[in-house]
Amino acid sequence: MIIDKNVAIPKTNHLGRQPAYPFHEMEIGDSFKVSPDKALLVRNASNGYGSRHGKKFSVRKMEDGTYRCWRIS
């Protein structure tokens, strides 16, 4: 077996998993609409993301029955 030196590693085509929710794009006061069947999932996802990145989110029910997720800090 021959050992080669100084051969560049090609860039990967794998971009990883795309985020399901836009937490990384949100600034304080921003929000997005959440369907009622996804409210618990978004609440749990925002809590996990916030814990890892030092941010806080709040998911609240609106008068029309939908939910919204806000970045609060």
PyMOL commands that set and color helices and strands:
alter all, ss='L'
color gray80, all
select helices_A, chain A and resi 23-25+36-53
alter helices_A, ss='H'
color red, helices_A
select strands_A, chain A and resi 31-34+57-61+67-71
alter strands_A, ss='S'
color yellow, strands_A
deselect
rebuild
show_as cartoon
